[in-house]
């Protein structure tokens, strides 16, 4: 059931342990690589990191992975309903 601008069914799906775990792993791996690329010089020279860049660098892969997983599950549900059981 949707309420306002938040689709609570989608939120429950995205934050289920299976999708959440996978999205967090993707965010950590991809975010770390991207952060090294984007702020490598600062890291190597012991300078302060740009916190906004840091947050975005990890949150974007998390959101993309979560959206991809939700889209795939939604598509599978649509196909199951269309094709019926078995």
Residue pairs with C-beta under 8 A, 6 or more apart in sequence:
1 8
1 9
2 8
2 9
10 70
13 19
13 70
13 73
14 20
14 23
14 66
14 69
14 70
19 66
19 69
19 70
19 73
20 66
22 65
22 69
23 62
23 65
23 66
23 69
24 62
26 61
26 62
26 65
27 58
27 59
27 61
27 62
27 65
28 58
30 61
31 57
31 58
31 59
31 60
31 61
31 62
34 57
34 61
35 43
35 53
35 54
35 57
35 58
36 43
38 53
38 57
39 49
39 50
39 53
39 54
39 57
41 47
42 48
42 49
42 50
43 49
